[in-house]
Amino acid sequence: MCLSGCVSRAVLCMCCLCVQVNLSPGHMFDKDFELFVFYQDTHQPSAIVEAGVTTAPPGSLMRDPVVMISLYPEFPEEVMSSLATQGEFVFVIDRSGSMGDMMHHGKGAQMRIESAKDTLLLLLKSLPMGCYFNIYGFGSDFESFFPQSVVYNQKTMDQALKRVKEMQADMGGTEILQPLKHIYSQCCHPDHPRQLFVFTDGEVGNTKEVLDLVKIYRVFRCFSFGIGEGASAALITGMAREGSGHAQFITDTDRMQPKVKLSTGFHRFALQPAVVNIFVDWTLPDGVTVDTLSPPINVLFQGQRTLIYAQLKGELQLNQLSIHRLAARTLIRSLEQEERSGAADVEGIRSRMVELSVQAGVSSVHTAFIAVNKDSRQTVKGPLQQRRVPTRGYVKLVCVCVCSAAPESQKDPLLQLVSLQKASGCWDLDATLADVFGKTEDELTNQKPAQVDGSVWATLLALIWLYGCKIEQQVEWQFVAMKAASWIGSQKGEISIPDHIHSVSIHQETFEQISSVL
C-alpha cells in the first residue's frame, strides 16, 4: 500500500478485508489525496461467497447466498507471441461538423478532426502485420475505406493513410447507430477477434438504443474516446462498459496529450490476445444449485478483469454480506435491456425489477432514492437549493478568445518519422528520412557499413533518433519502436555496428540498448 497526502496512520486488517486510514489533525482537503492499493497474486482467479439477508423473502436474491468469481488472466509468453498478429481492428471516426471545432481556445490549438487524424496515424502504424482492419467515417450518413476489413500490409496501409489525410469534418450530424449495425452485420474472420474504436465529440438522441446494440454484440470489444468538452459521458462510458472495453475523454489543452492517452490505452488493452469458446462448469455441494446472474462470457482478454455473479440456492453455512448489491445491479441492468427490447411480459419484468431494486437498495429506471429527515422520519419535499461553498486562496480565471481561423500548424518531426515507417516496421534510407533528422541523404548513406542493408541502417537510425531525441514522448512511439526492433531482429545474417554514429546525437546507454536487439 502506498499513501500520498497527510496521512497519520493506516490500519490494514486482512482477516476482514477492511482498511482504516486516519488523516492528520487539521487536514483541510486543500490538495489531492491519493490512496494506492496493490493486490497480491493479481492474476490468481478468486471467488467470494456471501450469505443473504435472513429477513428478505425466501427464494429472493437478497435472501440466498451469492458468489462472485473474479478472472484477471495473464497468458504465458509463448501464447502472447503466437497470437501477436491476430485481430480485426475497426476504427469509427466522427466526421460531423463539430469535429471542425478547435480542441481548445489557447495558442497552437488544433482542430478536433486533425487531432483524431494524427492519433489514427500512430495507431495504424502500430498494427501488427497479418491482422485485419478498416476505417469508417460517420455523420448524418457513413462510409468505409474498404467494403470489408482487409489484411494489414504495405499496400492497404498506404491506401488507408491517403484516405486519412483527406478526411474532413463534412458529414453533418452525429448518427452512430446505423454504422454500428452495419459493422456488426459483417462476417467475422476466424481467429481474429473484432474490436471497435469509436472517436466522437458529440452526443446522440438514441443513446439507449446504441448501448443495447453494443451489449448484444459485446463479444466484439468496444473502446470509446470522447473528444472535447461536448462529448456525451453517457454515450462514451456506456459503450465501453457494454462492450467490455475502456473509455477515455480527451479535453486537454496540450495537443500531444490526446494522442498519448489514446495510443497508450489502445496498446495496453487492444493489442492483447483473447481466449474464446468459454464455458463455466460448476462443482457444488449436494443439494445446492446455481442461477447465473451475469451475461454469458464469450471471450477473455489478457489483462482485463471479468466478473461472474451467481445466486446459490440451498443450505450453506456463511456469515458475510457485502456483494449482493453488485449482483443485483448486474441483474437489474439485464432486466432493463430486456424491457427495452420489447419482451412479451413487460409488466412482469418491471415488477421484478422494482422488487429487486427496493430489496437491494439499488436504483433502476423505475425507482429512485429519496431523502428522509432522520428526526421526523418524513420525506424531504420542496425544490432543490443551491449552496455555494467558499474556498480559500483559490481564484479561477477563465480567458476565452474567438479565433477567426485556425493557426497554421508546424510539421511535427515525430509524426513525420512515423508517417514514413513501412507496414512491416522498417524505414527506407532516402532523402525524406534524412530531412526528418535535419541531414542530407549523403550524410546518412556515407556512414553506412557496406555489409549493412539500407533499410536496416535507416531503421537503426530511426530508433536511435527516437531514443536520443524524443525520449520524453516515448509513451507515444514505444510500440512503433517495438515493431521496428522486431523487424530488425527478423533479418538474417550478422550486422556489425560502428562504435559511433555522427549523423544522430545519442547517449551510449541508449545505443547499447538498441544494439542488443540485434
C-alpha positions in Angstrom: 0.0 0.0 0.0 1.2 3.5 -0.9 -0.2 6.6 0.7 0.2 10.1 -0.7 -1.1 13.0 1.4 -1.4 14.0 5.0 -1.9 10.5 6.5 -1.0 9.8 10.1 -1.9 6.1 10.3 -3.2 3.3 8.1 -4.6 0.1 9.6 -4.9 -3.0 7.4 -7.0 -5.9 8.6 -6.6 -8.8 6.3 -9.0 -11.1 8.1 -12.0 -8.9 7.4 -10.7 -7.2 4.3 -11.1 -3.7 5.7 -8.7 -0.7 5.7 -8.8 2.3 8.0 -7.0 5.5 7.1 -6.7 8.4 9.5 -5.7 11.8 8.3 -3.5 14.2 10.2 -5.4 16.6 12.5 -6.5 19.8 10.8 -6.2 18.4 7.3 -8.3 20.8 5.1 -8.5 18.7 1.8 -6.9 21.7 0.0 -4.9 19.3 -2.2 -5.4 15.9 -3.8 -5.4 12.9 -1.6 -4.3 9.6 -3.2 -4.5 6.0 -1.8 -2.8 3.3 -3.8 -3.7 -0.3 -3.1 -1.6 -3.1 -4.7 -3.0 -6.6 -5.0 -1.1 -9.7 -4.2 -1.4 -12.6 -6.7 -3.3 -10.2 -9.0 -3.9 -12.8 -11.8 -5.0 -15.6 -9.5 -8.7 -16.5 -10.0 -10.8 -15.9 -6.9 -14.3 -16.5 -5.6 -16.2 -14.9 -2.8 -19.4 -16.5 -1.4 -21.7 -14.4 0.9 -24.7 -15.2 2.9 -28.0 -13.4 2.3 -30.3 -11.3 4.5 -32.4 -13.6 6.7 -35.3 -11.1 6.7 -35.6 -11.0 2.9 -38.4 -13.0 1.2 -37.5 -16.7 0.7 -36.1 -17.5 -2.7 -35.2 -13.9 -3.5 -31.7 -12.7 -4.5 -31.1 -10.9 -1.2 -32.1 -14.0 0.8 -30.0 -16.6 -1.0 -26.1 -16.8 -0.9 -24.4 -15.1 -3.8 -21.0 -15.9 -5.3 -18.7 -13.5 -7.2 -15.9 -15.0 -9.4 -13.1 -12.8 -10.5 -11.0 -13.6 -13.6 -8.0 -11.5 -14.5 -5.9 -13.6 -16.9 -2.2 -13.4 -17.6 -1.2 -15.6 -20.6 2.2 -17.3 -20.9 4.7 -15.5 -23.2 4.6 -18.3 -25.8 0.8 -17.8 -26.1 1.3 -14.0 -26.4 3.8 -14.4 -29.2 1.7 -16.9 -31.2 -1.3 -14.6 -31.2 0.6 -11.3 -31.9 -0.8 -10.9 -35.4 -4.4 -11.8 -34.7 -7.2 -9.4 -34.5 -9.6 -7.3 -36.6 -9.4 -3.5 -35.7 -12.3 -1.3 -36.9 -11.8 2.5 -36.3 -15.0 4.6 -36.3 -14.3 8.3 -36.7 -16.8 11.1 -36.1 -16.8 13.4 -39.1 -19.7 15.6 -38.1 -19.5 19.4 -38.4 -18.5 19.9 -34.8 -15.3 17.9 -35.3 -14.1 21.0 -37.2 -14.0 23.0 -33.9 -10.8 23.6 -32.1 -9.6 21.4 -29.3 -9.2 24.4 -27.1 -9.0 28.2 -27.4 -5.4 28.6 -26.5 -2.3 29.2 -28.7 -1.4 26.4 -31.1 -4.9 24.8 -30.9 -5.7 22.0 -33.3 -9.0 21.1 -34.9 -10.6 18.0 -33.4 -10.6 16.2 -36.7 -6.9 16.9 -37.1 -6.1 15.6 -33.7 -8.1 12.4 -34.5 -6.2 12.0 -37.8 -2.8 12.3 -36.0 -3.8 9.7 -33.5 -5.1 7.4 -36.2 -1.7 7.7 -37.9 0.0 6.4 -34.7 -2.4 3.6 -34.3 -2.3 2.4 -37.9 1.5 2.4 -37.9 1.4 0.2 -34.7 -0.9 -2.6 -36.1 0.8 -6.0 -36.5 1.3 -7.4 -40.0 -1.3 -10.0 -40.9 -4.2 -8.6 -38.9 -7.4 -7.1 -40.4 -8.5 -3.5 -40.3 -11.0 -1.0 -41.7 -11.9 2.7 -41.1 -15.4 4.2 -41.0 -16.4 7.8 -41.1 -19.8 8.8 -39.9 -22.0 11.9 -39.6 -25.6 12.0 -40.9 -24.5 9.1 -43.0 -21.5 6.8 -43.0 -18.8 5.4 -45.3 -15.9 3.0 -45.1 -12.4 2.9 -46.6 -12.9 -0.7 -47.7 -16.1 -2.7 -48.4 -15.0 -5.1 -45.7 -11.9 -5.4 -43.4 -8.7 -6.1 -45.3 -5.4 -7.7 -44.4 -2.9 -5.2 -43.0 0.1 -4.9 -45.3 2.0 -2.1 -47.0 -0.5 -1.7 -49.8 -3.6 -1.4 -47.7 -1.8 0.8 -45.1 -0.8 3.2 -47.8 -4.3 3.3 -49.2 -5.7 4.0 -45.7 -3.2 6.7 -44.9 -4.0 8.5 -48.1 -7.7 8.5 -47.2 -7.0 9.6 -43.6 -5.2 12.7 -44.9 -8.3 13.6 -47.0 -10.8 13.2 -44.1 -12.7 16.4 -43.2 -15.5 17.3 -40.7 -18.0 17.4 -43.5 -20.7 14.8 -42.9 -23.4 16.7 -41.0 -24.8 15.4 -37.7 -23.9 12.6 -35.3 -25.7 9.4 -36.2 -23.7 6.4 -35.0 -26.4 3.7 -34.7 -26.5 2.8 -38.4 -22.7 2.4 -38.9 -22.5 0.2 -35.8 -25.3 -2.0 -37.2 -23.5 -2.3 -40.5 -20.2 -3.2 -38.8 -21.8 -5.8 -36.5 -23.5 -7.4 -39.6 -20.2 -8.0 -41.4 -18.8 -11.5 -41.4 -16.0 -12.2 -39.0 -12.6 -13.6 -39.8 -11.8 -16.8 -37.9 -9.2 -16.4 -35.1 -9.3 -12.6 -35.5 -11.4 -11.1 -32.7 -13.1 -8.0 -33.8 -12.5 -4.8 -31.8 -14.1 -1.4 -32.3 -12.6 2.0 -31.6 -15.1 4.9 -31.7 -13.9 8.5 -31.7 -16.6 11.2 -31.2 -17.1 14.7 -29.8 -20.8 14.8 -29.5 -23.9 13.1 -28.3 -26.8 11.3 -29.9 -30.6 11.2 -29.3 -30.8 7.4 -29.1 -28.1 6.6 -26.6 -30.0 3.6 -25.1 -30.5 2.0 -28.5 -26.8 2.4 -29.2 -25.9 0.9 -25.8 -28.3 -2.0 -26.2 -26.8 -2.8 -29.6 -23.2 -2.7 -28.2 -24.3 -5.0 -25.4 -25.8 -7.6 -27.7 -22.6 -7.8 -29.6 -20.3 -7.4 -26.6 -18.2 -10.3 -27.9 -16.7 -7.6 -30.1 -14.9 -5.3 -27.7 -15.7 -1.6 -28.0 -13.3 1.2 -27.0 -14.7 4.7 -26.9 -13.0 8.1 -26.9 -14.7 11.4 -26.2 -13.0 14.3 -27.9 -13.5 17.8 -26.5 -15.9 19.2 -23.8 -19.1 18.3 -25.6 -18.7 14.5 -25.7 -21.6 12.7 -24.0 -20.4 10.9 -20.9 -23.4 8.6 -21.0 -22.6 7.5 -24.6 -18.8 7.2 -24.2 -18.7 5.4 -20.8 -21.8 3.4 -21.7 -20.3 2.0 -25.0 -17.1 1.0 -23.2 -19.0 -0.6 -20.3 -21.4 -2.6 -22.5 -18.7 -3.5 -25.0 -16.2 -4.7 -22.3 -13.7 -2.1 -23.4 -12.3 1.1 -22.0 -13.4 4.8 -22.3 -11.2 7.9 -22.3 -12.1 11.6 -22.5 -9.7 14.0 -24.4 -10.1 17.6 -23.2 -6.5 18.6 -22.6 -5.0 21.8 -23.9 -1.8 20.1 -24.8 -2.2 18.9 -28.4 0.1 15.9 -27.9 -1.7 14.7 -24.8 -4.8 13.3 -26.6 -2.5 11.1 -28.8 -0.6 10.0 -25.7 -3.8 8.8 -23.9 -5.4 7.2 -27.0 -2.2 5.4 -28.0 -1.4 4.2 -24.5 -5.0 2.8 -24.0 -5.0 1.2 -27.4 -1.8 -0.8 -26.9 -2.4 -1.6 -23.3 -5.8 -3.2 -23.8 -6.4 -3.7 -27.5 -3.3 -5.4 -28.8 -3.7 -8.3 -26.5 -4.6 -12.0 -27.2 -8.0 -13.4 -26.3 -9.5 -16.7 -25.3 -12.7 -17.8 -26.9 -15.1 -20.7 -26.7 -15.5 -20.3 -22.9 -17.9 -22.2 -20.7 -18.4 -22.3 -16.9 -18.6 -25.6 -15.1 -20.0 -25.5 -11.5 -18.9 -28.1 -8.9 -21.3 -27.6 -6.0 -22.2 -29.4 -2.7 -25.1 -31.8 -2.7 -28.4 -30.0 -2.5 -27.1 -26.7 -3.8 -28.0 -25.3 -7.3 -26.8 -22.2 -9.1 -28.6 -19.5 -11.1 -26.0 -17.4 -13.1 -26.9 -13.7 -13.0 -24.2 -12.3 -15.3 -24.4 -12.5 -19.1 -22.6 -15.4 -20.7 -18.8 -14.9 -21.2 -17.9 -15.2 -24.9 -14.3 -14.0 -24.7 -11.5 -13.4 -22.2 -8.7 -10.8 -22.9 -5.2 -10.6 -21.5 -5.1 -8.1 -18.6 -8.9 -7.4 -18.4 -10.9 -8.3 -15.3 -14.1 -10.3 -15.8 -16.7 -10.8 -13.0 -19.3 -13.6 -12.8 -22.2 -13.3 -10.3 -24.4 -16.2 -9.4 -27.2 -16.9 -6.9 -26.8 -20.1 -4.9 -29.9 -22.0 -3.8 -29.7 -24.5 -0.9 -28.2 -24.8 2.5 -24.8 -23.1 3.0 -23.1 -22.0 6.3 -21.9 -18.4 5.7 -21.7 -15.3 7.8 -20.7 -12.4 5.5 -22.7 -9.9 3.5 -21.2 -7.3 1.1 -21.6 -8.1 -2.7 -25.3 -8.8 -3.0 -25.9 -5.3 -4.3 -23.3 -5.7 -7.0 -25.1 -8.9 -8.2 -28.4 -7.1 -8.0 -27.1 -4.2 -10.1 -25.9 -6.7 -12.8 -29.3 -8.4 -12.9 -31.2 -5.1 -13.0 -29.2 -3.9 -15.9 -30.0 -7.1 -17.8 -33.7 -6.7 -17.0 -33.7 -3.1 -18.2 -32.3 -4.2 -21.5 -34.8 -7.0 -21.8 -37.6 -4.5 -21.1 -36.3 -2.1 -23.8 -36.0 -4.9 -26.3 -39.8 -5.3 -26.2 -40.1 -8.6 -24.4 -43.6 -10.1 -24.1 -44.0 -9.9 -20.3 -43.1 -6.3 -19.9 -45.2 -5.8 -16.7 -43.7 -8.9 -15.1 -40.1 -7.7 -15.9 -40.9 -4.3 -14.5 -42.4 -5.7 -11.3 -39.4 -8.0 -10.7 -37.1 -5.1 -11.4 -38.8 -2.8 -8.8 -39.0 -5.6 -6.2 -35.3 -6.3 -6.6 -34.4 -2.6 -6.6 -36.2 -2.0 -3.4 -34.9 -5.1 -1.6 -31.2 -4.4 -2.6 -31.2 -0.7 -2.4 -30.0 -0.3 -6.0 -31.7 2.2 -8.2 -33.2 1.3 -11.6 -35.1 3.1 -14.4 -38.3 2.7 -12.4 -37.0 3.6 -8.9 -35.1 6.4 -7.3 -33.6 7.4 -3.9 -35.5 10.0 -1.8 -34.3 12.0 1.2 -35.8 11.3 4.6 -35.5 13.5 7.7 -33.7 11.5 10.4 -35.7 13.1 13.2 -39.2 13.3 11.8 -38.9 10.2 9.6 -40.7 12.3 6.9 -39.8 12.5 3.3 -38.0 15.8 2.5 -40.0 17.8 0.0 -39.5 21.1 -1.8 -37.4 22.5 -4.6 -33.7 21.8 -4.8 -31.5 24.5 -3.3 -28.0 25.5 -4.5 -25.4 26.5 -1.9 -22.1 28.0 -2.7 -19.2 26.6 -0.7 -16.4 29.2 -0.5 -12.8 28.1 -0.9 -9.8 29.8 0.5 -6.9 31.2 -1.6 -8.2 30.0 -4.9 -9.3 32.2 -7.8 -10.2 30.7 -11.2 -9.6 32.9 -14.2 -11.1 31.9 -17.5 -9.9 33.5 -20.7 -11.8 32.9 -23.9 -10.7 34.1 -27.3 -12.5 33.7 -30.6 -10.3 32.8 -33.5 -11.4 33.6 -37.0 -9.2 31.0 -38.5 -7.1 28.0 -37.3 -3.5 28.8 -36.8 -1.1 27.2 -39.2 0.4 24.2 -37.5 4.0 23.4 -37.9 5.2 19.9 -39.0 5.8 17.6 -36.1 9.1 15.7 -36.7 7.8 12.7 -34.7 4.7 12.4 -36.8 6.8 12.9 -40.0 9.1 10.0 -38.9 6.1 7.8 -38.0 4.4 8.5 -41.3 7.5 7.2 -43.2 7.5 3.9 -41.4 6.6 0.9 -43.5 3.8 -1.6 -42.5 6.5 -4.2 -41.7 8.1 -1.8 -39.2 11.2 -0.6 -41.2 12.2 2.7 -42.8 13.7 3.3 -46.3 17.0 5.1 -46.4 16.1 8.1 -48.5 16.0 11.9 -48.6 12.7 12.2 -46.8 14.0 10.3 -43.8 17.2 12.4 -43.8 15.1 15.6 -43.8 13.5 14.5 -40.5 16.9 14.3 -38.9 18.0 17.6 -40.5 20.6 15.9 -42.6 21.2 15.1 -46.3 20.8 11.6 -47.7 24.5 11.5 -48.4 25.3 12.2 -44.7 23.3 9.1 -43.8 24.5 6.8 -46.5 28.2 7.7 -46.4 28.5 6.2 -42.8 26.6 3.0 -43.6 28.8 -0.1 -43.4 28.9 -1.9 -46.7 27.6 -5.1 -45.3 24.5 -3.5 -43.8 21.3 -3.3 -45.8 19.9 0.2 -46.4 16.6 -0.4 -44.7 18.3 -1.9 -41.7 20.6 1.1 -41.4 17.6 3.5 -41.8 15.6 1.7 -39.1 18.5 1.7 -36.7 18.9 5.5 -37.2 15.2 6.0 -36.6 15.3 4.0 -33.4 18.4 5.9 -32.2 16.8 9.2 -33.0 13.6 8.3 -31.1 15.5 7.2 -28.0 18.0 10.1 -28.2 15.8 13.0 -29.2 12.2 12.0 -28.3 12.6 10.0 -25.1 10.2 12.4 -23.3 7.4 11.3 -25.7 8.2 7.6 -25.5 4.7 6.7 -24.5 3.5 7.7 -28.0 6.1 5.9 -30.1 7.1 2.9 -27.9 5.0 0.5 -29.9 6.2 1.9 -33.2 9.7 1.3 -31.9 8.9 -2.3 -30.8 7.6 -3.0 -34.2 10.8 -1.7 -35.8 13.0 -3.6 -33.4 11.1 -6.8 -34.1 11.7 -6.3 -37.8 15.4 -5.8 -37.4 15.6 -8.9 -35.3 13.9 -10.9 -38.1 16.6 -10.0 -40.6 19.0 -12.8 -41.3 22.8 -12.5 -41.0 25.0 -10.7 -38.6 25.2 -6.9 -38.7 28.3 -5.1 -37.5 27.6 -1.7 -36.0 30.3 1.1 -35.8 31.3 2.3 -32.4 29.9 5.8 -33.0 27.4 7.5 -35.3 27.9 11.1 -36.2 24.6 11.7 -38.0 22.5 11.5 -34.9 23.2 12.5 -31.4 22.7 9.6 -29.0 23.7 8.5 -25.5 25.9 5.4 -25.3 23.5 3.7 -22.9 20.6 4.1 -25.3 22.8 3.0 -28.3 23.8 -0.2 -26.4 20.1 -0.8 -25.6 19.1 -0.7 -29.3 22.2 -2.7 -30.4 21.3 -5.5 -28.0 18.2 -6.2 -30.1 20.5 -7.5 -32.9 
